[in-house]
Amino acid sequence: MKYIFFYDETEHSRKINYETVTANNYYDNFITGIVGWKAEDDKCISDRYLAFESKYDYRKKDGELKSQTMKAKDFRLGFASLNNRTIELYEDLVSLFDEKIIIYFSVFSKIEYVISQLFVNYHNSMFVDVDYMKYSIIKAINVYRPQNVIEAIYKEPQIFVKELRSFLEDRIIKNQANTALKEHENQAFQEILLLLEDTEVPETLDWSYFAPFDGFKKLLTEMNVNEYQLMIDREGKESHTLNSAKNVGLKNVIEEDSKDYVGIRMADILAGLISRLMQSLKISLTGDYKDGKMKKTLLDSGWFALNQRQLDLYKKLYRVICENNDYWYKSFSGIYSDDLVAFVALLQFMNHFSDADEIRNSKIEMQPEYYNAFVCESLNERYKIMRNKLPIDPIVENGKDYFYNQRGAKVYKDINKQPMLPLHSGQNEFYVLSVGFSQNRTPLVTISENDKPICYRLPNEYSDWTMTVAGFSSMGERLFSSKVLFSLIGGRYLVDIL
């Protein structure tokens, strides 16, 4: 079965320099979009999109309907800002992305790219989680926007460490005014200070294109797609994007003019819609930290003053982003993914309302608090995954409702279908190949059974143990494969690695 895919991007900075990151329209995330479908569906999908473009011909620029037609002011309060005249465009647009269309999008922080280069020689170990260290630095720079640190990155990288150290020391002192809230941040900053003895200064700070294509390659593997073509919007003589796609191992990649291919224009407008919503969220959730004090920042209650059409649009976008073609690598991000988490959480939060009346009847003024709590929980789950590096990494899709993990064991997407590890009272010995968690944090164990890998759910009582040993494994201490004794004695769950 042959597939055709199309790529475009938004918020692209050809050069990442001081002028770039201090510009009024600067957005930290580089967002890419890829859409694709079976080759046999090309005419049907193309005709539908051409009809959509024809309806909005008056919005075209240079003969194309591009993401530039989406105005930032339309999304000031998310979809609640859309009036009856503008909402129809987005209703028609989102409705185009049905289950026949595969979508992939990636979100990467530009500051993260710079920080990764500065710490290129640091690696995770049993004693240091460098990923979390990088995350803490990236988040601090994005939240507090320390002028001296940003200037040093782009103007005088040789004094970056000095300025970063000074900033972190200053933050630690200021955070002492609110130790309950800032205890974890101070601990992270203190750990970073211990390791800031030397860093690599990058020779250039041009944008790297590899990561988005690395994620797409993983998606192709998950879908078990071998026959495909990827078309990239033509960018000029240097073809950095095309070369990056080829360098990560993608085949049959070519540059084409977006005017000639509907799919490239669809990828552009998909990335544009995601970007506009994410930027509006970022602006609305960014506080004023000029006085150095951290305050809770909530969305304006106007975000939740939705009529039925506006709420239905959220629900439609939720289906496209979160339900249709529910592949593991449908989205891809770097270490710092707070904006992406907030975006997905917004769709999930809006989708849980049955209708607009439910929002109005449940105190609109409280919805910002409820959403904030929901986002915090989502971020907390993201932190756990990052610290322990435990997402189940699917290898090959081999059915509609399951995939295979890295040990070759079948894992159901609906984790409730996963069999429970058979434990009887007393001691139970198994040969364990690996441990991990499902997406909803259910502890899992893969064992060798008759020389075949079998994945089982573990009782929730083993969650802490699973988190601990898998954390050791992710830091380089390989505990498995080994014999493990699971014991159920007097209602207590015990475990020993033999």
Secondary structure by P-SEA (a helix, b strand, c coil): cbbbbbbbbccccccccccccccccccccbbbbbbcccccaaaaaaaaaaaaaaaaccccccccccccccccccccccccccccccaaaaaaaaaaccccbbbbbbbbbaaaaaaaaaacccccccccaaaaaaaaaaaaaaacccaaaaaaacccccaaaaaaaaaaaaaaaaacccccccaaaaaaaaaaaacccbbbbbccccccccaaaaaaaaaaaaaccccbbbbcccccccaaaaaaaaaacccbbbbbbccccaaaaaaaaaaaaaaaaaaaaaaaacccccccbbbbbbcccccccccaaaaaaaaaaaaacccccccccccccccccaaaaaaaaaaaaaaacccaaaaaaacccaaaaaaaaaaaaaaaaaaaaaaccccccccccccccccccccbbbbbccccccccccccccbbbbbcccccccccccbbbbbbcccbbbbbbccccaaaaaaaaaaaaaaccccccbbbbbbbcccbbbbbcc
